[in-house]
Amino acid sequence: MIGLVDVGSTELFVSTVGTGPALLLISGATGTADDWTAVARMLADGITVVTYERPRWSRGRGASTTISLAQQADDAAGLLRVLHLAPAVVVGHGEGGSVACELVAHHPKLVRLAVVCEADATYVPDVDRLRASGVPMAVVGCEPNGDDGPGATDALLAASAGANRWSGPGGPAGLLTRLDAFVAVLRGIVHDGGRS
């Protein structure tokens, strides 16, 4: 399915492929649903992969340049509800990772597991609220005290204490440079919570 989906507060441009457990992919910064096309195609066998465009950067209706992360998380929650895909594994890249954290913090029953890739430099999550959600979290492609901003990754790692932290050749950032490795990790996360 490709098209507009009414989530209550706005209409989002959405693409879904595959069947099976749900995986919601959230792009970073000015990203679009198209950013995940290769990943979605590689995962479509056995997984329902959903990509969408956040209202701020969307082909949808009701786009705004002032939408908050909390509202973007509410929109993602609305999408999961309308598509009847909750609880889903949620993966967010960069600013999309911030939206994923807000989704966990405000709508934990809709998220089975959250993965934050290359944390947004300006976002520091509410660690206590994330921990209280009970949703397992993972951090991919981020280094503590690295280039991803003051405290962002440290706070995410603290919030996901005890959760897995995936990396690949060349350290955590190396995983994101090899699409096949990243897809293999996502497949494992969706099917068994990343225990493999």
C-alpha positions, 0 to 999 in steps of 0.5 A: 500500500502506498498513499495517504493515511488519516491519523486524526491530526493529519494525513501521512504519506505511508508505504507498507510492504510485506506481511508478518510482524510489524516494523515501523521505520522513521526517517531522520531530519528531512528524510522521506519514506523513500529513504528506507526503500532498500531496507523495506524491500530486503525485509518484506519477506516475513515482516510488515514494513511501514515507512512514512513521512513525518508531517514536517517533511511530508507529501501528506496533508497538514504539514507544519514547520513547527510540529513538536516531537511529542506531536510527531510521536502522537502521529506515529501512534495514530498510524500504528493504531489505524493500520492495526499494527501495534505493538510494533518494533520501531526504528528511528534514525537521527531525528526519527530516533527522537520521535521513536523515543517520544513514542516509547515515552508517551505510547509504550503499549504500541511499541514492542521494542525501539531501536535508535540509530545515530542519535540526534545531536540535539535531543536528550530523552527523558531517561526516567520516562523511557525506563518506566515505559518497560519497552526494551530499547537498543542503540545502533551506530552511536558511540558514547561521548561521540559526535552525536552531541553532548549526552544524547547517546549517553542518555539513551544508553542509560535509558536502555540499561541492560538492553542490547547494543548492536554494532558491526565491522568498524564499531557501531557506526560500521553497522550502518555502512553495510546495508546487509548487516543492518538488515540482518540485525533488524530481521533478528530484532523483529523476529526474536527481539534481537536475542540472536 
